[in-house]
Amino acid sequence: MNPKLLFWVPVALRLGIGAVGIGLLWWWFGALPALWVALAAVTALVVAQLHYLYDLSAWLDDPQSAKLPDGWGEWTPVFSRLYRLRRDDEKNQRELTEWLARFRQAMHLLPDGVVIMDDVLFLEWCNPAAEEHLGLRQDRDKGMRVTNLVRSPDFMDYLILGRYDQPLTLSFRGRKLIVHIIPFENRRQILVTHDITETERTDMMRRDFIANASHELRTPLTVILGFLEIAASEPLDADTRQAHLKLMVEQAYRMQHLIEDMLTLSRLESIDHPMRPERVDIGKMLDRVQRDAQALSAGKHEITLEIRGGDVMGSADELYSAFGNLAANAVRYTPAGGTVRLLWEDTASGVRLSVRDTGIGISPEHISRLTERFYRVDKSRSRETQGTGLGLAIVKHVLLRHNGTLTITSEPGQGSTFTVNLPKALSAAPQPAPALAAK
């Protein structure tokens, strides 16, 4: 039915009933009483309308606290509709508040920085990532101009010139950031920062690794190819040929060791090769490490082993690789006649292996970088010792998989001590083990 009819039909019906009532009073009591009754009815109706208008005005001033009356006559559906509207509005407000809370929570959890600015670059809101990237503080800096807070000429030029079609690469506060500006609405802009510091560092490590690996492989390969070209171009006597073959075999072994170490590193870093802990017989393993070190030394060093601790749980192959690299490095960088001491012992926090030598030592500025791939303190001496430059990198990754740590103490000319600490969780049940000492 037409809404107008729904409104006017009851009104007309009430007016008709009222007119009939006044007419009956006129007929029964005369004109004057009927007029007085009509005037009283109209006055009461006006007062009622004014009362409901006052209630409506009070509710409009404070919809949350004021209560809507039930109403009378046509005021009943009016107040009913207003009540439904208020109920729907409260529901929408609750949903909006909930969505806003979710949005803010999502913005807080984003790894990228988000800054909301007005059209003149005044800060309205920022998330914790933006605070960390740009040094902002929401509670302190709100309402301040962003170009006054982020002191970088490139950043200021990017914001002021308004050339937002390309992102800005910004070095700021020790980080490398990608900065985007996204205009939205008429008077606001969103600034988004993405931290690529770790990505850049990883890319640089990858480039350095490829360059260093290529260089390390090129040297022995050049030697082998050179001797092969000589052998192919001119006849050689038996002694010269034998000397060339010996050098080529040495260089081939060098390449083989380098490739094996690179494959070991790749396996240690791969999530497809999880560690499967097993009980490791430390006495047997370290005895093997000592024999390998003695073979590498060829009788030029005194190499001792002492075991005062129990077995551990871990990967036997990985721990053997790590301990073997430490012992081999100690032999390589200790002059003939020096000593290398291996000590395995229990500690309050777990177990510990110390590899102490009387070698050439290491300057303090080099110690923090020793576990980097292909990092060499003395490149000329490294080539003499036939090391691959990956041994300590392998040690670092093995210990990471075993929740262990490596501590290095050294002074130039005073020797070095490499200490491996493994936590109690990796220690197997202690067993009595005799102290061993061997040369």
Secondary structure, 3 states (H helix, E strand, C coil): CCHHHHHHHHHHHHHHHHHHHHHHHHHHHCHHHHHHHHHHHHHHHHHHHHHHHHHHHHHHHCCCCCCCCCCCCCHHHHHHHHHHHHHHHHHHHHHHHHHHHHHHHHHHHCCCEEEEEECCCEEEEECHHHHHHHCCCHHHHCCCEHHHHCCCHHHHHHHHHCCCCCCEEEEECCEEEEEEEEEECCCEEEEEEEECHHHHHHHHHHHHHHHHHHHHHHHHHHHHHHHHHHHHHCCCCHHHHHHHHHHHHHHHHHHHHHHHHHHHHHHHHCCCCCCCCEEECHHHHHHHHHHHHHHHHCCCCEEEEEEECCCEEECHHHHHHHHHHHHHHHHHCCCCCCEEEEEEEECCCEEEEEEEECCCCCCHHHHCCCCCCCCCCCHHHHHHHCCCCCHHHHHHHHHHHCCCEEEEEEECCCEEEEEEEEEHHHECCCCCCCCCCCC
